[in-house]
Structure formats: structure tokens, C-alpha cells
Amino acid sequence: MAWRWLERLWRPYRPVAELGQLEAYEGRVEIEGRVEALEDLRDPLSGELCTVLEYRAWPPATTVGMDGGTSHGSRAYQVNARQAVDFVLVDGGVRVLVRTDPGEEVSALHQRLLQRYGVGLRAEAEMVRAGQRLRVAGRVEHRRGGTRTPHRDLPYDAIVRAERIRLV
């Protein structure tokens, strides 16, 4: 029994080689597939559509030389935000719904920072677009043939609550 908590500590996610094998797994898993969008977010910097958005901004420093830079190029602090919508991972005809933490409204945050700091604001964004290949680590909430939804049949082979998302 003591080895189970050690296993969760050292290998918290069980890798699943193919999405079709997910129905044999419970708990925390790591899956991989191609993104299919259910709805889209818009990147406030480029205007591109995406499903996951990582945003970073560096307002101008209030103290010159605080991090070794000049008043214009100084990075005294960094603002980080993330926003995501649910999406589907597809691999070999198997469809897995990935539920995400919605995060913060990045467009509104970017507008507030622009109003406050103007042209001195430096910002960048990384996005996950439809069609890209992802590795998702998370917890299985439902799987086809499981016991969680006895009165209805879902259009997905499984549902996973995302804890970590990474591009492959």
C-alpha cells in the first residue's frame, strides 16, 4: 500500500500509447492527439484564432536600472495569464473531450495594460491552434463503457480534465 503513494509521486500520470486504449485506464493519464476546436479564442496581439493562449507582458519599469536595464528596456516585472476553452483530441477515429480551466480573460487584461502603459508595453503570446498535435496530462472523468453516465451516451470516447497541456 505504501508503494502506491510513491508511484503517484514519481509517476503521477500513466502514459497512454493510443487514445483507443484510454477506456482501460482510470485516474491520471497522459494522452496525445490532434486538436479539434469546439470554440475559439482570439489572440489579442495577432487576431489569430486558437484554443489555448499563454500571454506574457512586461510593463515598463518604474525604477530605472532595477533589473540592469534602461528605463525603456527594463523588465522589472512580468504579467502572466492563460486562457483556454474545451477542445477535442482526435487520434485514429477516437475522440476525447478535454476540459480545461478557462483561466483569465486575456483580451481584457491586454486592453487594461495597454491603457495603463501605452506603447511602452511589451507583450507576446503562445497559442495552440486547431490541427496542432498536443500532449495532455490530466484526470479521466468519463470513459466509454464506464459507470459514470448510465442514462446517456456521450459523443466522446472519454472526457479528461486537463492539468497540463504541451505541444508535441
URWOKA-V430501 format. One record per pair of residues at least 6 apart in sequence whose ideal C-beta (glycine too) atoms are under 6 Angstrom apart, sorted by the first residue. I is the first residue (numbers start at 0). GAP is how many residues later the second one is. Records with the same first field share a line. If there is no record, write none. Layout:
# URWOKA-V430501
I: GAP + GAP
This chain:
# URWOKA-V430501
11: 16
12: 15 + 16 + 17 + 124
13: 15
14: 15
15: 6 + 9 + 13 + 15
18: 12 + 14 + 72 + 75 + 77
19: 74
21: 136
22: 120 + 121 + 122
25: 114
27: 111
28: 111
29: 107
30: 105
31: 103
32: 56 + 57 + 58
33: 56 + 99
34: 52 + 95 + 97 + 99
35: 52 + 54
36: 14 + 50 + 93
37: 48 + 49
38: 46
39: 9
40: 9 + 12 + 42 + 44
42: 7 + 82 + 84
43: 63 + 66
44: 80
49: 77 + 78 + 79
50: 34 + 36 + 77
51: 32 + 76 + 113
52: 30 + 53 + 72 + 74
53: 28 + 72
54: 26 + 51 + 70
55: 22 + 24 + 68
56: 22 + 56 + 66
57: 17 + 20 + 64
58: 58 + 62
59: 57 + 60
60: 13 + 15
63: 7
65: 10
66: 7 + 8 + 9
80: 23 + 25 + 28
81: 21
82: 20 + 21 + 23
83: 16 + 19
85: 13 + 14
86: 11
87: 7 + 9
88: 7 + 9
93: 63
94: 61 + 62
95: 61 + 62 + 64
96: 59 + 62
97: 38 + 62 + 64
98: 62
99: 62
112: 8
113: 7
132: 35
134: 31 + 33
135: 26 + 29
136: 26 + 27
137: 22 + 23 + 24 + 25
138: 22
139: 20
140: 18 + 20
141: 6 + 17
142: 15
143: 13
